Amino acid sequence: MSVQTAARTAVPAATPAHAVVLKEVSKVYGRGHHAVLALDRLNLTVEPGEFVCLVGASGCGKSTLLNIVSGLDSASAGTIDTGGAAPALMFQEPALFPWRSVAANVELALKLRGVKRAERRARARELLAVVHLTEFAERQPHELSGGMRQRVALARTLAMDSPVLLMDEPFGALDAMTRDILHDELERIWRERKLTVIFVTHNVREAARLGDRIVLLSSRPGRAVAEFPVDQPRPRRIDSPEIATLAASVTDRLKEEVRRHGR
Amino acid sequence: MAVDLPSRTAEEIAGLDALDLDAGRDQTRLEKIWANAWPKLAAIGIALTIWQLVVWSGWKDSWVLPGPAPVFEEMLRRATTGGDFWSSILTTGRRAVVGFAFATVLGLLLGLAVARSRILRAAIGSFITGLQTMPSIAWFPLAIVLFKLSESAMFFVVVLGAAPSIANGVISGVDFVSPVLVRAGRNLGARGLELYRYVIGPASLPAIVAGLKQGWAFAWRSLMAGELLVFIAERPAIGANLQHARDESDMPWMLSTMIVILVLGILVDSLFNVANNRIRRRWGLADGNH
């Protein structure tokens, strides 16, 4: 399912230079008078190994966009090319299966990919080691804290072994300290595994802390209206003055976008 | 990149994890059993006391309402002297198990079909709930005309009694599966049957067990009603014994049979409770520390 086309026209394969290419993607919910345009001719190109953060106010269709890129939902118009890879998706909720242990949650992702039983166990251990949860492998999800559960979810997402990782406000429900640490962790994993990440958040500082590039989406309908390259060297601190300055200018542009809806 | 950064982060993570997990004291096994048992024992003691007090009050003659002692003596006598005591339990138990098993298969299939199909739901969804409200005894005239006084008549009513509850359990289970779990499952690559096997099925298990438990209660009631009405020669059964005891005005036998019915019903019900508690503990719903 590398290429989805709403119009079912033939689309040339992505040049290997790009990891994800969205062209003129629109999404309409409902019909007739009740139709809502969630995304409007959105264009986005993400390079391999790039970390792109999407920010926007409510109603900018961030989650809709990730659902479409991941293949859970289909676009009403436009083309999506992920170069043959089914992207892995991580949610704001850990969305762990409560009847499965931590290790079994990760193993299910491997099993659904057809990994052999003997290999699954070892691979799950490796992935849990990546998120520092080896000793909690046999626990049930409810026994862990919110941050730990989200790390299990990250391990499970990595188990899909997809080069493209889509993240839908994954740290939105966590306390600030846990979030800072998970930023460091995610940055390390992204770097080590050479992942391409599309990270959706409404936290502008988080976007400036993590992204190579920040894409600002307008609301109702969602379109890409501005881009901000983040030129700061890594590792960065979310409380550094450079990040704060950049975040302020992104926030100003975002507020302008929000005011447009108040008029 | 600073060389010591990963190890420092790892330490921070380990520290936070340790702080996040609270150390709770576990009850010993004996404490658990006792905490569970004493309220039940106390309740039984109180019920027996009230029964004995009513007998002693002289409200009814002792041959109409015997006290606990003669009833339990009668039960012990029948249980130890061969006779029909155990074969009655076996016959009734077999009917209950066969009927309930069939109702389970029917209920699961029906529930799954209705949960999946919008048209089926519109057509028979509310009809299934309606069936549940129909007293099982009201089916018997029809069952007896259709199947005569036979095993089939009882089987028919037991299945009709239990299957709607089980189907309803499946329907509400599937309905209340968290959408984010389904999305997670689909993103991990589960499609069609896999999605049911690995996500929707397990996620609806608590509601399915609740439906089975309720279905069992209906099955057991339907069967007792059936055995009161349908006698089969040379095949003693618990419900039939109740009727014989009444015909012979053998009150100790009647009351001891009633106690057997109650105890069997409770025993099976507690099996469902064990399953239910296990699921709740596994999911972290049991002790409020999630």
Interface residues (C-beta under 8 A of the other chain):
Chain A: N67 S70 L72 A86 A88 L89 F91 E93 A95 F97 P98 W99 R100 L108 A109 L112 R113 H132 F136 Q140 P141 H142 E143 L144 S145 G147 M148 R156 M160 M177 T178 I181 D184 E185 R188 R234 P235
Chain B: M1 A2 L5 P6 T9 A10 E12 I13 A14 L16 D17 D20 L21 S178 V180 L181 R183 A184 G185 R186 N187 L188 G189 A190 E194 Y198 V199 P202 A203 L205 I279 R282 W283 G284 L285 N289 H290
